[in-house]
Amino acid sequence: MFAFSDEQQMVRQMVRRWVEAKLVPANADLERHKVLPYDLMRDFAKSFGLAEMVRAKFERMAERSAKAEERGDDGGGHMAGDPALQAIMSIEMCRVSPGFFLSFGASLGLAGGAIMAKGTLEQKKRWALPILTTEKIGAWGMTEPGAGSDAFGSMRTVARPDGDFYVLNGQKTFITNAPHADTCVVYAKIDRGQDVPMAARPVHAFIVEKGTPGFTQSRPMEKMGMLASPTGELFLEDVRVHKSHLLGETEQEAARDKARDVFHGERTSMAPMAFGIIDKCIEVATKHSQERVTWGKPIGEYQLVQEKLARMFVHRQNVENLLFKQLWLQKNRKNMNAAEASATKLYCARAATECALEAVQILGGNGYMREYHVEQLARDAKLLQIGGGTDEIQIGHIARFLLKAC
């Protein structure tokens, strides 16, 4: 796949029209925390009939899943959408507000996606479906204060079995949508009182609902960027959840592998986000370079400015190529390996941050002002180098892959 089809381009234009009509006017209020992103998410879902499409697809999936259960196999219980259309949504929203898309993606992709990937049919119907239709908001709770990049080894949140229940204790931090989420997927280590080192204990995911006794959702954190996306902490103090809240309802299959799948998807999802940021930065910087005149000529005629624009263009080309490679693989039911996913995230995150900062530089004093938008994109882009595994973690993954392969 080397380009979007005519049909996909039409969808892209429709999404851009919605973004310009609804997201652009709301962006300033989202950035200043005057409004939350969730009503706007629901407006998007309503405008494109997403809820109806999701419910229809869910019914077909449930029917296939029931038939597969009768046969005693695992066939067909999945509900994947068109990855190209998901990429288009990411690109167009991230041109204006990467934070808004982050909340959207964390709810549907991370929380809803985790339940769809590992949950029972009843769990998917009860918790995932309302998230995928945007009726409910989801959060995905993995990161802890002392367990960022070392997500599993340093995890201290525990779940102690107690009859038909589990008792959860711990804390999660830097969780997108945490302050307002209705449904949270929380990862914890099973604690049976045995003399087993924490690092070796099995990790499982639990569904915790807003309002559960002992479950506290913090106020939004003050952040550098992605201001449109509320981020917070989750506190669990003797939180009792029924065993039906254990994702998959069995401890036979530890959640580490499924969580790694989510990390993998989070890393490869950086490509369309980065492309949207870079594309908008090029648009703003090029326009300014044509209009801003110094010493009698547009600054775009100076070689130093041209070099910046050219580097931004090269980055956009490379990110676009990574994006279309990824879409081609998904279309053919293939995936990037772990090193390729890390390389994609590393390059795209650095490219987006560099392009946003160069756009600020080209605009000079104007670029430092909020009204010119690129300062927001520079702040937002920086998170791509941190969230989902820092640049340094991706470098380690790539290096270990190469050293092992040689």
N, C-alpha and C positions, 0 to 999 in steps of 0.2 A: 504494500500500500504506500503510495507516494503523494497522495493528495486526497482531500475530501471529495466525495462524489457530488454531483449536481444537487441531489436530494439533500445531502448533508449540508451543503452550502446554503440551501434554502432555509434549513433549520437554524443554521448559524445566524442568518440574517434576522430570523424571527426572535432568537434569543437576544441578539444585539438590540433590537428594537425594544424588547422588554427592559433590558438593562438600562438603556438610555431614558426610557419613560419612567421607570420605577426606582432603579437602584441609584442612578446618578443624582436625582433630586434628594434622595434619602441619605446619601453618603456622609454629608457633613454631620447630620444628627446621629448617625451610627457611630462616627468617629468620636463624638462628644458625649456618647452614652445617653443621649436624650431619648433614643428609641432602641428597642432590642431587635435583633435580626429575624425573629421567628415569625412574626406576622407577614413579613416580606417573603420569607421562604414559602409560607402557605399560599401567598398570592401567586408566586411563580408556579407552584404545583397546580393551583386552580386554573391559571391561565393556559397551561399546557396539558390539562387533563391527566396529570400524573397519577392522581389517586385512583381514578377509574382504571387506568392501564395497569397499575400495580395490583389492584384487587383482582382484575381479570387474569393476570399472569399468575397470581398467587393461587387462584382456584385451579388453574391448569396444573401448577406445580404440586398442589396438594393431592389432586387426583392421581398424578403419576406416582407420587410418593406412596399413596395407599396401595396402588397396584403392585408397586415394587415390594412393599412390606408383605403382601400376600404371597409373592414369589420367594420371599426370603432373601432379597438382595438389596442393594443400596441405590438402585437406579433412579436417576431423574429428579431427585428432590432438591433441585436448585432453581434459581430464578435470576440468572444473570441478564443484565440489560446490554444494549449496544454500547461497547466501550467508546466508539467514535463519538456518539452523541453525548456521553458523559464527559469526554474530553472537550467537546465544543462548549458545554455548559461551564466547565472550569475555565477555559480560555477567556470567554467573554465576561464572566463575572470578575475574574482576576485582573482584567484590564482596568477595572474601576475599584473593586474592593476585595482583595484577597482574603481579608478577615471575614467578610460575609460568606465567601465560598468555604472557608475553613469551618465555620459553624455548620453549614449545610453538609459538607463532606464528613465531618466528625459524627454527626447524628445519623445520617443515612448509611454512609460507607463504613465507618468504624463500629459504632454501636449496633446499628441495624444489620450490617454485614456480618459481624461476629455471631449474632444470634442466628442469622440465616445459614451460616456455615456450619455451626456446631449444634444448634438447638434441635429439640424434638419438634415434630409437627405442631404440637399443642403450644410449645413455647414460641414458635415462629408466628403462630396465629395470635397468641395473646400479647406478645411484646414487640416482635419485629414488624408485623404488619402496620400497627398504628404509627411506628416510627417512619416506615417507608412511605406512608401516605401523608406525612408531616402533621398528623393529628397530635402525636406526641413527639417530644424532643429527647434524643438519646445522648449519652456520654459514655466514653470508653476509658475506664480507669486502670491504667497500668503503672504510670510513673509515681515514684515515691520520693520524699525528701532526700533519702540516702540511697536511692536506687534509680538513677537516671539512665545512663547508658548501660549499666550493669543491671538491667531490668529484672532478671530472674535470680541471679546469684545473691543480690543484696536485698531482695524483697523481704519485708518484715510483716506485712499484713497476713493474718492467719485466719483459718476457718476450722473451728473445732466441732467435730460431729457430736450431736447430742440427740439421740433417738432419731426421730424423723426430721430433725432440724440441724442446721449448722449455726454456730455462733461466730460472728465475724468481728475481728478487732484489727484496727490499723488506720493508715492515713494515705491518701493519694493526693498528689499535687500537680499543678500545671495541666489540669484536665479541661479541655475545651467543652463548653456548655455546662460545666459542673454547677454553677450557681442556680441554673434554671431547669436542668434536665428532669424529665419525668421518670425516665428509665436509665439506670446506670449498669453497665457491665463492669464488674469489679473482679480483679484477679487476686487470688490469695493462695497461700500454702496450707496444705492440710496438716492440722496439728492433732495427732492422736496421743499425745503425751509420751511418745516413744523417744528413746535417746538417739534421734536421727538429726544430723547437722542440718541447719536451716537451708543451706545451699542445695542439699540433696532431696529436700522434701518435694513431693509432687505439687505442681501448680494447677489450679482449676479456676474456672470463671463462674461467677455468681451474678444473678440478676437481682438488683436491689432497687426498689421503687421509692420515689420521693414520699416522705412522710413516715417511712418505717421507723419505729422507735429505736433510738440510739444512732440514727443515721443523720448526719448534719452536712449541709451543703453551704460552703462559705460564700461570702460576698465576692463580687468580681475583683480580681487582682488588678493593680495598676501596672501597666505594661509599656514597653517602648513602642511596639507596633501591633498590627492585627487588632486594632482597637474595636473594630466592629464585631469581634468574636469574644464573648465573655469567657474568661478563664478563671478557674478557681480550684478549691480543695474539697476533698470528700473525707469526712471523719466517720469512722465506724467504731462504736463503743458498745460491745455486747449486742450487736445487731443479730437478731434471730430471723433466719429465713428458712422456709420449708425446703425439703430436699428437691421439690419440684422447681426451685429456683437455681439449682445446680445446672449449668448449661450442659445439655445433653443428658442430664439426669443419671449419669454414671461416672464413677471415678476410674473406670477401666482405661479410658483414653485421656491422658494428661493434656492440659490445654496449651502446653508450651509450643507444640508444632503449629496449632491453629493460630496462636498469637503471633508466631513468626510469620505466618502467611499474611496476617494483617500488617505487620511491619513491612513485609515485602511490597504489599499493595500500596502502603503509605509512601514508600520510597519511590516507586515508579510513578505515582500520581503527581510527583513534583514536576514532571515534564510539562503537562499542560498549564499548570499554575505558573511556572517560570516563563513559558511562552507568552502567556497573557500579559505578565508584568513587562517583559522585554518589548513586546509589540507596542504597548501603550507608551513606553519610554521613548522608543524610536519615533513614534508619531509626534509626541510633544517636542522632543529635541530637534527633529528635522524642521518642523514648522517654525520653531523659535530661531533656528539657524538661518532660515530664509528671510525672516522678518526683522531680526535684530541687526542694526547697522552700526558699525564703529569704523572710524577713520575712512568714511565714505563708501564702505561696501559691506554687504551682509557677512556676518561672521562665518557662515557656511563656506565662504571662499578662502578661509584661512586653513592651512594644512593641518594645524593642530586640532582644530574642530573636526575636519574631515577624517582624521585618524580615529577620533573617538566614535564618530558615526559609523565608520567602516567596521570597527571592532564590534560594535553593538549589532550590526547587520550579520557579521560572521557568527556571533553567539546565537542570534535568532535562527540562522540556518542550521547550526549544529543541534540546537534544542529541538527544532522541528523534525530533523532527521531521526533523533532519538525517539520522539513522540510517535512518528509513523512506523518506526521499527516495532515499537511496543504494541501499537494497534494491529499491525500485521500479525505479530505473534499471538495476540489474544484472539484475533479472528480465526486463526488456525489452531486454536486450543493448545497453544504453547506458552511458555513463560520465560522471561529472562532468568538466568541463574542468579544466585545471591550476589556474586561479584559484579555482574552486569547491572543489577538493580542498584547496588551501592555506587557504581560508577555513574549511573544515570542521575542519581540524587546529588552526588558530589558535584558533577559538572553543571547541572541545571541550577542548583542553588547558588553556586559561585557566579555563574553567568548572570543570573537575575540580579544578584546584589551588585555586581560590577556595573551592569547596564543602568540600574537605577541611580547609582552614585554618579556615573558619568552624565546622566541626564540632568541631575542636580547641578553638576559642574558647568555644563554647557549653558544652562539657564542662569548661572551665577546667583546673584542676590534673589532674583525671582524664584529660582529653584529651591531656595531655602524657605519660601513662603508657602503656607498651606494652600492658598488659592490656585497654585500652579500644579498641584496634585503629585508631582514626582517626589516630593519630600515624603509623602505618605507611602508611596511605593518603595522608597528606599528603606523606610522603617519596617514595612511589612516583609520585604524580601529577605531581610536578615534572619527571620525565623526559619526560613528554609534551610539555613546552614546549621540549625540547632535542633529543631523538632524532628522526630522520627529517626534520631541518631545523628550526632554531630558530624561535621566534616571529618574530624579525626577518627571517629569510629568507622566511617566508610572507607577511609584510607587503610585502616587496619584490616578490614574485610578483604579489600582488593589485594593487598600485599600478601596476606596469608594464602589467598587463592593462588596467586602466582607462584609463591614459594613452594606450595604443595604440589602444583602442577609440573614444576620443573624436575 
